Each structure stands twice: as structure tokens, then as C-alpha cells.
Amino acid sequence: MKENYKSGFVTLIGRPNVGKSTLMNTLIGQKVAITSNKPQTTRNRIRTVLTTEEGQIVFVDTPGIHKAKNKLGEYMVTIARNSLDDVDEALWLVEPSTFIGAGERHIIEQLKKINTPVVLVINKIDMVKKEEVLACIDAYRKEYDFAEIVPVSARSGENTKELLGVIMQYLPYGPQFYDEETVTDQPERQIVAELIREKALHCLEEEIPHGIAVAIDRMKMHNKVMHIDATVICERDSHKGIIIGKQGAMLKKIGSTARFEIERMLGCRANLKLWVKVQKNWRDSDYMMKNFGYTDDEM
């Protein structure tokens, strides 16, 4: 083991849509978690790894803590809450506002039950004036005894180096958990499925995305081209029509934007074929959820 080497697990928590996945991708320096401005983008606990000279940080990006409406929602909230107990440090992401609502108070209550050091990360500082950031720091400081408060912009990368320094400070000394090459513990198929789901979220109407999942039916390399067959699962026949679009235009758009990202990630050409299938109420079926990779063993 290297002298004075640090390593540990750091969870990112916060309400849906505060920029957790964007921050994680920025800190890692490449895209692993899918991002979208719609809630419930992250459904699983995604681990990403950053290895530097000083140490290794294993980030655990969790779904946003919110009030659950179905089994998938309950699963997501359980994962987010449980992750607080198993880590060396928690980063709580908030937006730069002095308004501390019911959602934030709910998170403060959860934090009071743990002994983990909590770093408050005020994200999106590029969207507001400096005075508003200072007022926000002041408001939160009164609510909880944070280890540190760090304002950042996940989108522009502003202050993220400083944040990494703070994270390292609170990690225990210890050996690496993963080798230097590892960036995520997500299997390739799962990342591909998530990238397709991300593009569907970007392209579709407000109502549909919550009810979609993506299943990879086949993924095989042939003549240096990755051939991928995937099915987009939705909950209603009417949704199926919207996802396919007029003369297949929407599905084509989702496919071509997803293919571009998949090729970038895999570093090779990809041939992506998409189908759409209706599975009513899959979000309330344990069997279906397992099928799409949402399993109890992480809960």
C-alpha cells in the first residue's frame, strides 16, 4: 500500500434534479451517469471511481430522495437512504436558494441520524449572483453542522477541483478498492441501456419518460462493429405511438443520438436497432423490475 494513501466511498444525495449525475460526471472527467432535466433519471445506485496520486474516491450516485408513488419509487428512495449508512462521506447537493422546503427538511432529518461527515455542495452557482450564494450558505449553516460548505457549478466545472480537495480531506487512509483503469462498476450493457434511456428522456414529452425502461436483447461484436438490439418498454399503447413517432421518426431520432454516445463510450462503431414494447404497470411488478436490472440485493 502507498504511504498516506486515502480511499473511501462518497455518496451524492439530494432532491431529484439538483445535478448529482452532472457533478459526478464532471468530477470523474467522463460521462457515466445519465443526465436529464426530468426527475427520476437515476434509478440505480451507480458507482464511479476516481483514482489520483493522493487516493481513490468511489462515488455512489443515488436516486433523488422523494415521496414514492410506486414500487420503483420505493426502491429508489430505499437505495438513497441506505447509501448514507455505508459510506465514509456524504455530499448533499442543493440549489443556491435560501428557501429550505419540506424536501430539504426531510433530508436534514435523515442526516441527523448518521455520523458520517456531510459536505454541503451548493450547485448551479453560475446561475445566480454571489450575494445569493452567500445568503444560501448562511441559511443552511443554521440548519445542520456541515463538515464543509462548497459552492460549485457542475456544468461549467467551477470550483470542482476545490471540492475534490475537500472530499479527500475527510476520507480515511486505506488501499485502493479498484484498479486505476476502473471508472465504473456498471456492466457495459447497463450503461448502453441507460444511454438509450437518457436519449429517450431528452426527446420525449413530459409524461412518458417515467414509465420507460430499456432492455438490451443482444450485444455482440462482429467485424469491429458492436451490434446492439434493444427494446424500449413503455406502459401504455398511446405511449408506444408517441415513442415511435410519425413514420418512425421519433424512434429514429432516439436511436441516432444514442448511437453517437454509445460509439463514443465503446470506442468503436455501433449498429443499434430499437423496438418498442408495451408492458402495463411494469413499475409495480417485482418481476419486471428485476428484469430491467433494479434488484433487491443493493437495498
C-alpha positions as CSV (number, residue, x, y, z in Angstrom):
1,M,0.0,0.0,0.0
2,K,1.2,3.5,-0.8
3,E,2.2,5.7,2.1
4,N,-0.5,8.2,3.2
5,Y,-2.9,6.9,0.5
6,K,-6.6,7.6,1.1
7,S,-9.6,5.7,-0.2
8,G,-13.3,5.6,0.6
9,F,-16.9,5.7,-0.5
10,V,-18.7,9.0,-1.0
11,T,-22.4,9.2,-1.7
12,L,-24.1,12.0,-3.5
13,I,-27.6,12.8,-2.2
14,G,-30.1,15.5,-2.9
15,R,-33.6,16.0,-4.3
16,P,-34.2,14.9,-7.8
17,N,-32.8,17.3,-10.5
18,V,-30.2,19.2,-8.4
19,G,-27.4,18.0,-10.7
20,K,-26.0,14.9,-8.9
21,S,-25.2,12.9,-12.1
22,T,-23.8,16.0,-13.8
23,L,-21.5,16.7,-10.9
24,M,-20.3,13.1,-10.8
25,N,-19.6,13.0,-14.5
26,T,-17.6,16.3,-14.1
27,L,-15.6,15.1,-11.2
28,I,-14.8,11.8,-13.0
29,G,-14.0,13.6,-16.2
30,Q,-16.2,11.5,-18.4
31,K,-19.8,10.6,-18.7
32,V,-21.0,7.6,-16.7
33,A,-24.3,8.6,-15.2
34,I,-27.1,9.7,-17.4
35,T,-28.4,13.3,-17.0
36,S,-31.7,14.9,-18.0
37,N,-33.8,17.7,-16.6
38,K,-36.6,15.3,-15.7
39,P,-36.8,13.8,-12.3
40,Q,-36.1,10.1,-11.6
41,T,-33.3,10.0,-14.2
42,T,-31.0,7.9,-11.9
43,R,-32.8,4.7,-10.8
44,N,-29.9,2.5,-9.6
45,R,-27.0,3.1,-7.3
46,I,-24.2,3.9,-9.8
47,R,-20.6,3.6,-8.6
48,T,-17.9,5.6,-10.3
49,V,-14.3,5.6,-9.4
50,L,-11.7,8.5,-9.4
51,T,-8.1,7.4,-8.8
52,T,-5.5,10.1,-8.3
53,E,-2.0,10.2,-6.8
54,E,-3.4,11.0,-3.3
55,G,-6.2,8.5,-3.2
56,Q,-9.2,6.8,-4.7
57,I,-12.8,8.1,-4.3
58,V,-15.6,5.7,-5.1
59,F,-18.7,7.9,-5.8
60,V,-22.1,6.4,-5.2
61,D,-24.7,8.3,-7.2
62,T,-28.1,7.6,-5.8
63,P,-31.6,8.3,-7.0
64,G,-33.1,11.6,-5.6
65,I,-34.8,11.3,-2.2
66,H,-38.5,12.0,-2.9
67,K,-42.0,10.7,-2.0
68,A,-42.6,7.4,-3.6
69,K,-45.6,6.7,-5.8
70,N,-45.0,3.1,-6.8
71,K,-42.7,0.1,-6.2
72,L,-40.0,1.6,-8.4
73,G,-40.2,4.8,-6.5
74,E,-40.0,3.0,-3.1
75,Y,-37.0,1.0,-4.4
76,M,-35.2,4.3,-5.4
77,V,-35.8,6.0,-2.1
78,T,-34.7,3.0,-0.1
79,I,-31.4,2.9,-2.0
80,A,-30.8,6.6,-1.5
81,R,-31.5,6.3,2.3
82,N,-29.4,3.1,2.8
83,S,-26.4,4.6,1.0
84,L,-26.0,7.1,3.8
85,D,-25.1,4.4,6.3
86,D,-22.5,2.6,4.2
87,V,-20.2,5.4,3.2
88,D,-17.2,7.4,4.6
89,E,-18.6,10.8,3.5
90,A,-21.8,12.3,2.1
91,L,-22.1,15.1,-0.4
92,W,-25.5,16.9,-0.2
93,L,-26.3,18.8,-3.3
94,V,-28.7,21.8,-3.1
95,E,-29.6,24.7,-5.4
96,P,-28.4,28.2,-4.4
97,S,-31.6,29.4,-2.7
98,T,-32.3,30.4,0.9
99,F,-35.7,28.6,0.8
100,I,-35.4,25.4,2.7
101,G,-38.5,23.4,1.8
102,A,-40.1,20.2,3.0
103,G,-37.9,18.1,0.7
104,E,-34.7,19.6,2.2
105,R,-36.0,19.3,5.7
106,H,-36.8,15.6,5.1
107,I,-33.1,15.2,4.1
108,I,-31.8,17.1,7.1
109,E,-33.8,14.7,9.3
110,Q,-32.1,11.7,7.6
111,L,-28.7,13.3,8.1
112,K,-29.2,13.8,11.8
113,K,-29.4,10.0,12.2
114,I,-25.9,9.4,10.8
115,N,-22.4,10.0,12.0
116,T,-20.9,10.4,8.5
117,P,-19.2,13.8,7.7
118,V,-21.6,15.7,5.4
119,V,-20.3,18.3,2.9
120,L,-22.9,20.7,1.6
121,V,-22.4,21.3,-2.1
122,I,-24.3,24.4,-3.4
123,N,-24.6,23.7,-7.1
124,K,-25.5,25.9,-10.1
125,I,-23.7,29.0,-8.8
126,D,-23.2,30.1,-12.4
127,M,-27.0,30.8,-12.4
128,V,-27.1,33.4,-9.5
129,K,-25.3,36.4,-8.1
130,K,-22.6,35.9,-5.4
131,E,-24.7,37.5,-2.7
132,E,-27.4,34.8,-3.3
133,V,-24.8,32.1,-2.8
134,L,-23.6,33.7,0.5
135,A,-27.2,34.0,1.7
136,C,-27.8,30.3,0.9
137,I,-24.6,29.3,2.8
138,D,-25.9,31.3,5.8
139,A,-29.4,29.7,5.7
140,Y,-28.1,26.1,5.6
141,R,-25.4,26.7,8.2
142,K,-28.1,27.3,10.8
143,E,-29.8,24.0,10.0
144,Y,-27.0,21.5,10.3
145,D,-23.4,21.2,11.4
146,F,-21.7,20.5,8.0
147,A,-18.1,19.4,7.8
148,E,-17.7,21.9,4.9
149,I,-19.8,24.0,2.6
150,V,-18.5,24.2,-1.0
151,P,-20.3,26.2,-3.8
152,V,-19.7,24.8,-7.3
153,S,-21.0,24.7,-10.9
154,A,-21.2,21.1,-12.0
155,R,-22.0,22.3,-15.5
156,S,-19.0,24.6,-16.0
157,G,-16.7,22.8,-13.6
158,E,-16.2,26.0,-11.5
159,N,-14.7,25.1,-8.0
160,T,-14.9,21.4,-8.6
161,K,-11.1,20.9,-8.1
162,E,-11.5,22.6,-4.7
163,L,-14.4,20.2,-3.9
164,L,-12.2,17.2,-4.7
165,G,-9.6,18.5,-2.2
166,V,-12.3,18.8,0.4
167,I,-13.6,15.3,-0.3
168,M,-10.0,13.9,0.0
169,Q,-9.6,15.6,3.4
170,Y,-12.4,13.6,5.0
171,L,-11.5,10.2,3.6
172,P,-9.8,7.6,5.7
173,Y,-6.4,6.2,4.9
174,G,-6.5,2.9,3.1
175,P,-5.8,0.8,0.0
176,Q,-7.4,1.1,-3.4
177,F,-10.7,-0.8,-3.9
178,Y,-10.4,-0.8,-7.7
179,D,-7.5,-0.7,-10.2
180,E,-6.5,2.5,-11.9
181,E,-8.4,1.7,-15.1
182,T,-11.8,1.3,-13.5
183,V,-14.2,4.2,-14.0
184,T,-17.5,2.4,-13.1
185,D,-18.8,-0.9,-11.7
186,Q,-21.7,-0.8,-14.1
187,P,-21.7,-3.5,-16.7
188,E,-21.3,-2.2,-20.3
189,R,-24.8,-3.5,-21.2
190,Q,-26.3,-1.5,-18.4
191,I,-24.5,1.7,-19.4
192,V,-25.7,1.2,-23.0
193,A,-29.3,0.7,-21.8
194,E,-29.0,3.8,-19.7
195,L,-27.7,5.9,-22.6
196,I,-30.6,4.9,-24.7
197,R,-33.0,5.7,-21.9
198,E,-31.3,9.1,-21.5
199,K,-31.8,10.0,-25.2
200,A,-35.5,8.9,-24.9
201,L,-35.9,11.2,-21.9
202,H,-34.4,14.1,-23.9
203,C,-36.6,13.5,-26.9
204,L,-40.0,12.7,-25.4
205,E,-42.8,14.5,-23.8
206,E,-43.0,15.2,-20.1
207,E,-45.5,12.4,-19.3
208,I,-43.9,9.3,-20.9
209,P,-40.3,9.1,-19.6
210,H,-41.1,8.0,-16.1
211,G,-42.7,4.9,-17.5
212,I,-39.9,3.7,-19.7
213,A,-37.2,1.2,-19.3
214,V,-34.7,-0.2,-21.8
215,A,-33.8,-3.9,-22.2
216,I,-30.7,-4.9,-24.2
217,D,-31.7,-8.0,-26.1
218,R,-28.4,-8.6,-27.9
219,M,-25.0,-7.0,-27.8
220,K,-22.3,-8.7,-30.0
221,M,-19.1,-7.6,-31.7
222,H,-18.8,-8.6,-35.3
223,N,-16.2,-7.2,-37.8
224,K,-15.2,-4.4,-35.4
225,V,-18.8,-3.2,-35.2
226,M,-20.9,-3.6,-32.0
227,H,-24.3,-4.9,-33.0
228,I,-27.0,-3.9,-30.4
229,D,-30.7,-4.9,-30.3
230,A,-32.6,-3.1,-27.6
231,T,-36.3,-2.7,-26.6
232,V,-37.8,0.4,-25.2
233,I,-40.5,-0.7,-22.7
234,C,-43.4,1.7,-22.0
235,E,-46.6,1.3,-20.0
236,R,-49.4,2.3,-22.5
237,D,-50.3,1.7,-26.1
238,S,-50.7,5.5,-26.6
239,H,-47.1,6.0,-25.3
240,K,-45.9,3.4,-27.8
241,G,-47.2,5.5,-30.7
242,I,-45.5,8.6,-29.4
243,I,-42.2,6.9,-28.9
244,I,-42.3,5.5,-32.4
245,G,-43.5,8.8,-33.8
246,K,-44.7,9.7,-37.3
247,Q,-43.4,7.1,-39.7
248,G,-40.9,6.0,-37.1
249,A,-39.2,9.5,-36.9
250,M,-39.0,9.7,-33.1
251,L,-37.6,6.3,-32.6
252,K,-35.0,7.1,-35.3
253,K,-34.1,10.3,-33.5
254,I,-33.6,8.4,-30.2
255,G,-31.6,5.7,-31.9
256,S,-29.2,8.1,-33.8
257,T,-28.5,10.3,-30.8
258,A,-28.0,7.2,-28.6
259,R,-25.7,5.6,-31.2
260,F,-23.4,8.6,-31.2
261,E,-22.9,8.4,-27.4
262,I,-22.6,4.6,-27.4
263,E,-19.8,4.8,-30.1
264,R,-18.0,7.4,-28.1
265,M,-18.2,5.3,-24.9
266,L,-17.2,2.0,-26.6
267,G,-14.6,3.5,-28.8
268,C,-15.9,1.6,-31.9
269,R,-18.7,1.7,-34.5
270,A,-22.1,0.6,-33.4
271,N,-25.2,-0.7,-35.2
272,L,-28.2,0.0,-33.0
273,K,-31.7,-1.4,-33.6
274,L,-34.6,-0.3,-31.4
275,W,-38.0,-1.8,-30.8
276,V,-40.9,-0.6,-28.6
277,K,-43.0,-2.9,-26.4
278,V,-45.9,-2.2,-24.0
279,Q,-45.7,-3.8,-20.5
280,K,-48.5,-2.3,-18.5
281,N,-47.6,-1.3,-14.9
282,W,-44.1,-2.7,-15.0
283,R,-43.1,-0.2,-12.3
284,D,-45.3,-2.1,-9.8
285,S,-44.1,-5.5,-10.7
286,D,-41.2,-7.0,-8.7
287,Y,-40.5,-9.5,-11.5
288,M,-40.4,-6.8,-14.2
289,M,-38.2,-4.5,-12.1
290,K,-35.7,-7.4,-11.6
291,N,-35.8,-7.9,-15.3
292,F,-34.7,-4.4,-16.0
293,G,-31.9,-4.5,-13.5
294,Y,-33.5,-3.0,-10.4
295,T,-32.7,-5.7,-7.9
296,D,-33.2,-6.1,-4.1
297,D,-29.6,-7.1,-3.4
298,E,-28.5,-3.5,-3.4
299,M,-31.2,-2.4,-1.0
